[in-house]
Amino acid sequence: MKNIIVFLAFCFAANLGFAQNTLLIEKIGTSRKYFYHTGDYMKLRVSKQDTLLKGKLWSIHDSTISVSELRPFEVQFKDINSVYKRFAFPKKFGKFMCIGGGALFTIIAFNHLINNEQVFTSDMFIISGSLIGAGLISISLSEKRCKTGKGWKIKVLDINVN
């Protein structure tokens, strides 16, 4: 019995020692929450230097985080003005729509060249332009700004939340 208690205490202590911190961005008064772990891509605006930081989240501490592509840059939570949440589906959808619009434009133009017709027609611009426009709108809506302060709050959790 003594060996089991010592083993369980060791496992519990090892689990606490290797716990991964989680950065939580939550909207005050609602259930909207976004979680970030070390290694995730993050984009944020720092209010003191008025700079936009993009890159990998290197480390999460009690009051600071380190974000950068090449060299980690420490940022305190009180200096963060806003965090940008990225959504993968609208960005992929927008890229495919833009590629599809460009491909349709070239196919219609090639078809008009083969048939000895006028190359640039109005229907060609309407169809491919609407696809490219929908793609650009979708790409622009693939990122959400979470302004810290009154609306959004930054917290550090000592547990790994997926």
N, C-alpha and C positions, 0 to 999 in steps of 0.2 A: 504494500500500500504506500509506503514511504517513497519507493522508487517511482511510482506513478505520479505522485504529487510533485516530486522534483522534476520529472519529465514534462508535466503540464506547465509548471512554472517556467521552465526553460523555453518551451514552445511559445508561451504567451509573451515572454520578454523578447524573444527573437522576432516575433511578429510586430511588436511595438517598435523595435529598433530599425526595422526595414520598411516601415510604413511609408507609402508614397503620398506626398501632399497633393491635394487637388485644389485648383483655383476655381472658385464659384463666382459667376456673375449672375446676379438675380435682380429681377424687377420687384421693387418694394410694393407690397399689397397684392401681388398676383402670384401665379404659380410658374411663371416663365423663368427658367434657369438654364444656364449654359456652363458646362464643365470643361476645364482645360487641365491637361496633364503635362509633365515634362516631355518634350519632343513634339508637341503639337504646334502647328503654325498659328501665329498670333499677330494681329495688327492692332496697334493702339496709338493714340495721340497723347503726348506728354505736354502738360500745360505750361510748365516753367520755361522750357526751351522752345515751345511751340513746334515740336518736331513730330514726324510720323515714323514710328518704328514698326518694321515688318520683319518677321523672321521666326525662328524656332524658339520655343520657351525652354530655356536652359535649366533654370532652377526656380523653385518656389520656396520662399522663406516666410517668416511671420509677418513682416511689413514690407518686404521688397520682392521683386521678381527680376530675373535676368532674361533679356530678349535680344536676339540678334542673329544674323546669318553667319557672320565670320567671327566676331569677337563679342562675348556677352556684355551687355550694357545694363547696369543695375538701375531699376526704376522703383521709387517708393509708391505705395498705393495712393498717398495723398496727392502725388504729382500727376496721376493718370486722369486725363480729362474725359476720354472716351475710349471704348473698346469696340472693335468692328467684328461682328460675327459673320463668318462666311457660310454660305449654303451651297452644297456641291451640285445638287440637281439643276437649279436654274442656270448655273454657270455652264454646265455641260450641255444643257438644252440650248442655250444661247449660242454656244460655239457650233453645235451641229446645225442650227438654223442658219447661221451666217455662212458656213461652209456649203450647206444645201442651196442657199440663195445664189452664191457665187457659181456653184457647179451648174445650176439651172440656167443662169445667165449665159455661161459659156456654151452649154449644149444648144440652147435656142439660137445663139449667134452662129454657131457652127452649122446648124440645120439651115438657117437662112442663107449662109454662104454656099452651101451645097446646092440649094434649089434656085440660086441666082435671084433671090428676093432682096428687098431692102433689109440691111443687117440689123439696124436698131429701130425697133417698133415700140409703140406705146405699151402694148400688152406685155412685152418682154420686161420693161422697166417696172410695170405695176406688180407683176407676179414675183419677180426676183427681189425687187425693192421691198415688198411687204415681208418677205421671208427674212431679209437682212435686217429690216426695222424691228421685227419681232424678236430676232436674236439679240440685237443691241439693247432692247428694252429688258429682255430677260437677264442679260449680263449685268445691266445696271441695277437690277433688283436682287442680285445674288449676294449682296452684302448689306448688313443692317448695322446702323450706328447705335451703340448703347452708351449714352452719355451718363457718366457717373455723377454722383451728387444727390439730387433730390429723387431722380427716377431709378437709377440702377446702383447697386451696392456690390462691392468686391469683398469676398471672404476667402479665407484659407481653411480647408478642411484637412484633418490629419488622417483621413481614410481614403481609400482608392474607390472612387465612384465611376462606374462605366456608363 
